[in-house]
């Protein structure tokens, strides 16, 4: 079914006159009549009742109207999908509660005119994210790039856009619960539990290096039943703690009384890069990069990166 013919049907249905529809579409009245006749022939029904006062939808025309609108909308979205300035910028934020998602929401609030499609890929692999970027499934992904980009990423840009300072999260009964701040060395005799650590991911590498450099006990033992279950376990425990980023925004019931305690001397930093194709022409990318690079960060005297 020809989309221009369906657009013509919608113009006549809205304006009620073949001549007005022709003027709206920039064609002749004869062209409008031919398109409508062709559509009626294809459908096998009369979609307009012609009268001296104009054209009115028939019963069949009224039945066809919502489907015609949907067909044109789908066609428009299909065209927009391949024109960078006319489609939403599709960005993977990894998780709905961590820093990239929180900051993307703040970015949207500051620039509501920018069309965004914020998604989570459901994959823990940087390689998978890059393949999705190359395939056009997404435009960009927030990832921690902890090494120099390999040669096979020559088509991929990985600019560092912001850093998240690590904090420990403990329940009210934990022996460190009253601390205002801690050093990584203060955590050496305590179990740090991060269920769901997947081998080979950038965060698994990050925590391996953190544990090795400060002689920490970090494990992912046991199944991961989700963030709510993890927070409940931490709240009830006298021995467990976990890590969160200072920009992460986890929510929990007030009676959990969880404590977020900053780390200092040094402060472990989790770095985020906005991974995207170097030749991606979407106009939303430069503005988003500028926004994140301009984020204010509190002065930290000493930091740690793997």
C-alpha positions in Angstrom: 0.0 0.0 0.0 1.5 3.3 -1.1 2.2 5.7 1.8 1.6 8.9 -0.2 -1.8 7.6 -1.2 -2.7 6.9 2.5 -1.4 10.4 3.4 -3.8 11.8 0.7 -6.7 9.9 2.2 -5.9 11.4 5.6 -5.7 14.9 4.2 -9.1 14.6 2.5 -10.6 13.0 5.7 -9.3 15.9 7.8 -10.1 18.8 5.4 -13.3 17.5 3.9 -12.4 18.9 0.4 -10.3 17.4 -2.4 -9.1 20.9 -3.4 -8.0 21.8 0.1 -6.2 18.5 0.4 -4.5 19.2 -2.9 -3.3 22.6 -1.7 -2.1 21.1 1.6 -0.2 18.3 -0.2 1.2 20.6 -3.0 -0.4 18.5 -5.8 -3.3 19.0 -8.2 -6.9 18.2 -7.4 -6.8 15.6 -10.2 -3.9 13.9 -8.5 -5.8 13.7 -5.2 -8.8 12.2 -7.0 -6.7 9.6 -8.7 -5.0 8.6 -5.5 -8.3 8.2 -3.6 -9.7 6.2 -6.5 -6.7 4.0 -6.5 -6.9 3.4 -2.8 -10.7 2.6 -3.1 -9.9 0.1 -5.8 -7.2 -1.5 -3.7 -9.4 -1.8 -0.7 -12.5 -2.8 -2.7 -14.8 -0.3 -0.9 -15.9 3.3 -1.1 -14.1 5.3 1.6 -15.6 8.7 0.8 -19.1 9.8 0.0 -18.8 12.7 -2.5 -21.4 15.5 -2.2 -21.5 19.1 -3.6 -20.4 20.3 -0.2 -17.3 18.1 0.0 -16.1 14.6 0.8 -17.3 12.7 3.9 -16.0 9.5 5.3 -18.1 6.4 4.6 -18.6 3.7 7.2 -15.7 1.8 5.6 -13.6 5.0 5.5 -14.2 5.6 9.2 -13.1 2.0 9.9 -9.9 2.5 7.9 -9.0 5.9 9.4 -7.2 4.8 12.6 -5.2 2.2 10.7 -4.2 4.7 8.1 -2.9 7.0 10.8 -0.9 4.2 12.3 0.5 3.2 9.0 1.8 6.7 8.3 3.2 7.1 11.8 5.2 3.8 11.4 6.5 5.0 8.0 7.6 8.3 9.4 9.4 6.6 12.3 11.1 4.3 9.9 12.4 7.3 7.9 13.4 9.2 11.0 15.4 6.1 12.3 18.0 6.6 9.6 18.3 10.4 9.9 20.4 11.3 13.0 18.8 14.6 13.8 15.2 13.2 13.6 15.4 10.2 15.9 16.0 9.7 19.6 19.6 9.2 20.8 19.6 5.6 22.1 21.9 5.2 25.1 22.7 2.2 27.2 22.9 3.1 31.0 23.7 -0.4 32.3 21.3 -0.3 35.3 18.4 2.0 36.2 19.8 2.9 39.7 23.5 3.6 39.0 25.2 6.8 38.1 24.8 6.8 34.3 21.0 6.5 34.6 20.8 9.2 37.3 22.9 11.6 35.4 21.1 10.9 32.1 17.9 11.9 33.8 19.5 15.1 35.1 20.8 15.8 31.5 17.3 15.3 30.1 15.9 17.8 32.7 18.5 20.3 31.6 17.9 19.7 27.8 14.3 18.5 27.4 14.4 19.3 23.7 16.9 16.4 23.1 15.2 13.2 22.1 16.5 10.3 24.2 15.8 6.6 24.4 17.5 5.3 27.6 17.9 1.5 27.7 19.7 -1.2 29.5 21.3 -3.8 27.1 21.1 -6.7 29.6 24.7 -7.6 28.8 27.7 -7.3 31.1 30.3 -7.4 28.3 32.0 -4.3 26.8 32.6 -6.3 23.6 28.8 -7.0 23.3 28.1 -3.3 23.9 30.5 -2.3 21.1 29.0 -4.9 18.8 25.6 -3.3 19.5 27.0 0.1 18.8 28.5 -1.1 15.5 25.2 -2.8 14.5 23.2 0.4 15.2 21.2 -1.2 18.0 22.3 1.7 20.3 24.2 4.9 19.7 26.3 4.8 22.9 26.9 3.0 26.2 28.4 4.0 29.5 31.3 1.7 30.3 34.4 1.7 32.5 37.3 1.4 30.1 40.2 0.4 32.4 42.8 -0.1 29.7 44.0 1.5 26.4 41.5 0.8 23.6 42.8 -2.1 21.5 43.5 -1.7 17.7 40.3 -3.5 16.9 38.4 -0.6 18.4 39.8 1.9 15.9 36.3 2.9 14.8 35.1 3.4 18.5 35.5 6.5 20.6 35.8 6.0 24.4 36.1 9.5 26.0 36.1 9.6 29.8 33.0 11.7 30.8 32.7 11.4 34.6 33.9 9.5 37.7 32.0 8.0 40.5 33.5 8.0 44.0 33.1 4.7 45.8 31.3 4.4 49.2 30.6 1.5 51.4 27.0 0.6 52.4 26.4 -1.1 55.8 23.5 -1.8 58.0 22.9 -0.2 61.4 24.4 -3.1 63.3 27.7 -3.3 61.5 30.7 -2.4 63.6 31.6 0.4 61.1 28.1 1.9 60.9 28.9 4.9 63.0 32.0 6.0 60.9 31.8 9.3 59.1 34.3 8.2 56.6 36.7 5.2 56.1 39.9 4.4 54.3 40.2 1.3 52.1 42.6 -0.2 54.6 39.8 0.0 57.3 37.9 -2.6 55.3 40.5 -5.3 55.3 39.0 -7.5 58.1 35.4 -7.2 56.8 33.5 -9.2 54.1 32.5 -7.1 51.1 29.7 -8.8 49.3 28.8 -8.0 45.7 26.6 -10.8 44.4 26.4 -11.1 40.6 30.0 -10.2 39.7 30.5 -11.7 36.3 34.0 -12.9 35.3 35.5 -10.9 32.4 33.4 -7.8 32.9 35.0 -4.4 33.5 33.6 -4.2 37.1 34.9 -7.7 37.9 38.4 -6.5 36.8 37.9 -3.3 38.8 37.1 -5.1 42.1 39.9 -7.7 41.5 42.4 -4.9 41.3 40.9 -3.0 44.3 41.0 -6.2 46.4 44.6 -6.9 45.5 45.8 -3.4 46.1 44.3 -3.0 49.5 44.1 -6.7 50.7 40.3 -6.7 50.8 37.9 -9.6 50.9 35.4 -9.0 48.0 33.2 -11.9 46.8 30.1 -12.6 44.8 29.2 -15.8 46.5 25.6 -16.9 46.2 22.8 -16.1 43.7 21.9 -12.5 43.1 18.2 -12.1 43.8 18.2 -8.4 42.9 19.0 -5.1 44.5 16.1 -5.2 47.0 17.2 -8.5 48.3 20.8 -7.4 48.6 19.9 -4.2 50.5 17.7 -6.3 52.9 20.6 -8.6 53.6 23.0 -5.7 54.2 20.5 -4.1 56.5 20.1 -7.2 58.7 23.7 -8.2 58.8 26.4 -7.4 61.4 29.2 -8.6 59.1 28.3 -7.8 55.5 29.0 -4.6 53.5 28.9 -3.7 49.8 30.1 -0.9 47.5 28.0 1.8 45.9 29.0 4.9 43.9 28.4 8.3 45.3 26.2 9.1 42.3 24.1 5.9 42.5 20.6 6.3 43.8 19.4 3.1 45.4 16.1 3.2 47.4 15.2 1.3 50.5 12.6 1.4 53.3 13.5 3.9 56.1 13.6 1.1 58.7 16.6 -0.5 57.0 18.6 2.5 58.3 21.4 1.8 55.9 24.6 4.0 56.1 26.5 5.2 53.1 30.1 5.9 54.2 32.6 7.8 51.9 36.0 6.3 51.4 39.1 8.5 51.7 42.9 8.3 51.6 42.6 7.2 48.9 39.2 7.5 47.4 38.6 4.7 44.9 37.2 6.1 41.7 35.0 4.2 39.2 35.5 5.8 35.7 32.8 6.0 33.1 33.4 6.6 29.4 30.7 7.2 26.8 31.5 4.6 24.2 30.2 5.4 20.7 31.2 5.1 17.1 33.7 7.8 16.2 31.8 8.6 13.0 28.3 8.8 14.7 26.7 12.0 13.3 23.8 12.2 15.7 23.8 15.8 16.9 22.9 14.7 20.5 26.3 13.2 21.2 28.4 16.4 21.3 25.9 18.1 23.6 25.8 15.2 25.9 29.6 15.0 26.0 29.8 18.7 26.9 27.2 18.3 29.6 29.0 15.4 31.4 32.5 16.9 31.0 31.2 20.1 32.7 29.9 18.2 35.8 31.2 19.6 39.0 33.1 17.2 41.2 34.2 17.8 44.8 37.9 18.1 45.4 39.4 14.8 46.3 43.0 14.9 47.7 44.0 11.4 46.8 42.3 8.9 44.5 42.8 5.4 43.3 42.2 3.9 39.9 43.2 0.4 38.7 
